[in-house]
Amino acid sequence: MMGRRIHLAADAQHRSDIFVCDG
């Protein structure tokens, strides 16, 4: 999950849903 979170972090800038799903 950690490795994936880093990749999603970049998209998080324009994807708030990622943070919500990641918790």
Buried (B, 14 or more C-beta within 10 A) or exposed (E): EEEEEEEBEEEBEEEEEBEEEEE
